[in-house]
Amino acid sequence: MVKVKRKIEWIEGGLFHSNYRFFIEGNGLTNEWKDKPLLLRLISQKDTGRSQYNSLNHLNCEAKTLQVLKEAGFRFSTPEFICMVKDDSGETVGLIETWVWGISLPFYKKSIHYDRIVPSIAEAAVAVHQLPKDKFKHLQMYPDSRTHVLKLLGSLPPEVFSQYPAAHRTRDWILSHLPEKRHATVLHGDLLPQNLICGENRGEWKISVIDWEFAIIGDPACDLAVVTRGHKKLEGKDNGLKLLLNFYKEAGGAELSMSDIHIHELIMILNWLWDSAEAKRKDRHGGGHGPEFYLQRLESLLHRAERSR
């Protein structure tokens, strides 16, 4: 019989999951499992605006993606999927995967490894984008970059463009700068620095990529926009987007322009603007930023995008 050894340790979770680290013990366990840390990812019970059904779909997607990554020979470490977790009623509420070694990338901002942060993000992005997409048939797929952008733009409610002139100008700019039919690639979907677990081992810099629940197939520029989010700085580095693009290209990534990334950044902020406006209208703001904040960000980024190449 296998059981949890000692206490389950709560680890910082996200909007949609609560994470716990634990060890197991029991008769018949091999040495490999006796001291191997495992991670329990439970669907969050918080009111996040995402239904239990969608949360479960993302969880199932992550489980399948982790299995395919192992088969596809991804060159960086990832968690290994162990099993799904059900409650007493038989409903799936989480999954168990292996714990990966290292420290979350943002913790290196004040260390001797500070200059490794942006290159590590770029290398991870390139490795993800070079995965054989034919092996990831379970993922949502956009056939090319142009289709991806148009679908995202079309999913925004018409009201956001009628209520906010800056949003209307933003849409016009995006439509006049649509990418050519660049090939779609596997995307991580949430390639934030905290989802890169890194560390130096015997002189070698190791990178692990975690949290694959938002993986899709689409425009590679989208992954980089998730990283930069329209900010001028990236992890404290000035001209963060330009720096990231340079490292991305050096690592063997697709030819992407500043405008390609700005398109997805602008769509991201348009979504935040509308969500914030809806929350304010329904008096469910919860202490978050108001629409004025995102409108200012939108106008600032649009101004930069109009000057970029």
N, C-alpha and C positions, 0 to 999 in steps of 0.2 A: 504493500500500500504506500502510495506517495502522498506526502502532505507538505504544507508550507513550513519552512524552517524559520523559527523566530517570528518577528513581526514583519508585516508588510509595510514598506517605507513609501510614504507619499512623495512623489516627484512633481515638480511644477508642471501643471497641465496647460491646455490651451482653451480656446473657446468651446470646442466640441468634445474634448476628451479630458478625463482625469487619468493620470499616469501613476503607476505604483511599481516599485522595484521589490523583488523578493527572491528567495532561494528555496529549493525543495530538498527534501530528505525522504528516505524510505528504504526498505529492503530491496535489494536487487538493482539499485541505481549504480550505473557505471561511474567511474571517477570523473568522466567528462561532465556529468550532470550534478555531481555533489556540490561543487563550488561555483557553478555557473549562474551568474545573475540573470534573471528573467524580468520582462516588463509586461505588466498588465495594463492594457489600454481600455478603459471603460467609457461608454458613451456618456457624455455629461448630461446631468439632469437640469442644468441651468436653462433659463429662457433665452436662447440664442437666436431665435427667429428661424432656426432650421428644424424641420420636423424629425421625429424619431425615425421615420421611414428613410428620409434622406441621409441621416446619420448612419443608419445601418448599411445603406447602399455604399457610402464612402468607406465604411469599415470593411465590407466585403471586397471592394475594389482594392484596398490596401493589401488585404490578405493575398489576393490573387496576384497582384503586382509583385509582391515580395517573392512569391514562388517563381514567377517568370524571370525576375531579375537573376535569381540563382542559376536558372537554366541558360539564360542569355549570356552569362559570363561578364556581368558588369564589373568594371575594373576597380571600383572602389567598394569598400565594405558596406553592407547594409544589414539591418536586423534580419534574422531568420524567422519565418513564420512557424509557430508551433501548433496552435489550435484556436478555434473560436471558443468563446465563453458564453454559457447560458445561465439564466437565473433559475429559480425553483419552478417557475411556470413553463420552462423550456424555451423562453424567448432569448434570442441572441443579444447580449448586452456589451460585448467586448471581444478582445482577442489577446492572445499571449504571444510574445515574440522574444527573441534573445536581446539582451542588453549589449550595446556596442561600447567598445573602449574609447575613451578620450574625453575631451571637454568641449562644450559648445563654443563655436568660433568667436562670438562676441566677447568672451572672457579674455581673449588675447589682445584686446585693444590697448592695454597698458603693460604689455609684456615685450620681450625681445622678439616675439613672433608677430608683432603688429603688421609688418609689411607682407606677411603671408596671407592676410585676410582676403583681400580682393583677388589675388591670383588663385586662391583656393576656391572661391566662389566661381570664378571663370572656368577653372579646370573641371569642377563638378558639373557645371552646366554643359560643357562640351561633351563630357562622358555620357551624360543623360541623353543629349541630342543625337549622339552617334549610335545609340542602341538600335537594334534591328526592329523597326516598328511592326513588321509582319508577325512578330511573336507576341505582340500585345493586343490581340484581337478583342479583348474584353474592355478596352478603354474607349471612352467617347472619342470620336475622331472627326477632325476637320481636314478635308483633303489637301488644302493649301492655305497659305497665309492670307490671301485676299478673302477667301470664304470665311476664315476664322474671324477676321476683323469685322466683316459685314454682319455676321451672325451676332457678335457681341454688341455692335452698334444698334442692330435691329431689336435686340432684347430690351433696350431701354424704353421706358414709357414715353410717348410723344409729349406728355405734359412737361417733362424736364426741359425740352427744347422751346416750348411755347412760353414757359414761365421765366426762363433765364436766358437773356440774349447772349450771354457768354457761352452758354451751352450750345446755342444755335451756331455761333461762330466756330466753336470747337468742332462740331459735326461737319461743317463745311470744310474746315481745314483738313480733317481726317479724310473725307471723301476725295479731296484734291491731292492727297498724298498716299493713296492706297498702295500697298506693296504689290509688286508683280506676283505671279503665282509661284512664290517660293515654296519649295517642298516642305511639307509638314514633317515634324519630328516628334519623338517621344518627349513629353514635357513633364517635369516634376510637379509643377503647378503651385508649389509653395516653397521655392528655393531660398527662403530667408536664411541669414547667417546662423540663426539658432538651430536650424535643421541640418547643419553640418557639424559633425563631431570630429574634432581633430586632436592631434598630439604627436610629439616627437618620440620615436621609439628606436633606440640604437642608431641615432643619427638620421633616421628617415622620417619624413613628415607624412603622417597617415591621415587620410580623410575618409570619413564614413558619412553616408547620406541617409537620413531617417525621415519619417512622416511622409509616406507616399500616397496618402488618401486622395489627393487632388490631381493625381497623374492623369493626363489626357494625351492625345496626339493633335498637334496643331502648330502654330507659328512659333518658332524658337524665340522670337523677340519678346513674346509674352512672358517667358520665364525670367528674362533679364529685367523686364518692367516690374515684376513682382519684387525683385531685389531692390531696385532704386526707388520705386514708388513716387517718382516726380521730385525727389529731393536733389538738391545740388551736391550735397555731400553723401558719401557712402562710408559708413563706419568711421566717420571723422575725416575722411579724405576729401579734399576739394576736387571739383570736377569729377565726381564719382562715376557718372555714367560713361564719360569719355575714357576714364581709366579702366573701367570694367570691359568696355568694348575692345580696347587695345589688348588686354590680357586674354580676352575671349578669342580674338583673332589669332594671337600668338599660339594659343593652345590647340588651334585647328578648327575653330568654330566657323559657322557660316558667315558670309559677308553681310553684316548688318550695319545700318546707318543709325545716327542719332534719331532721325525722324521715325524709323521703324519702332524704336523703343518708346518714343514719345506718344505714338498712337495708342499703345496699350496703357501707358500711364494715364493719358487723358480719359480713356474709357473707364479706367479704374476710379478716377476721381469723380467722373460723372455719376457713377453708381453710388459712391459715398455721398455725393451731394443730394441725390434723390432720396436715398435711405434716411439721411438726416432730416430732410424736409418733411418726409412722411412721419418720422418719429415726432417731430415738433408739432405737426398738424394733429396727431393723435395723442399729444401730451404724454409721450412715452420716451422722453429724451434720455433719462437715466444718467444725467451728468456728462454725456458725451458732447462732442463739438456740434455746434449748430450749423445750419446750411451756409451762413455767412462765412464761416471759417473755410469750408470746402470751396465756396465760390471764389474766395480770394486765392486759394491754392490753384484752382482751375485757371483763373486769369493770368496768374504768374507763370504757370507752366506753358500756357498757350503762347504767351509772349516769347518765352524762350524757344518754343518749338518753331515759331514763325521765323526765328533767326538761325535755326539749325539747318544742317544739311543731312 
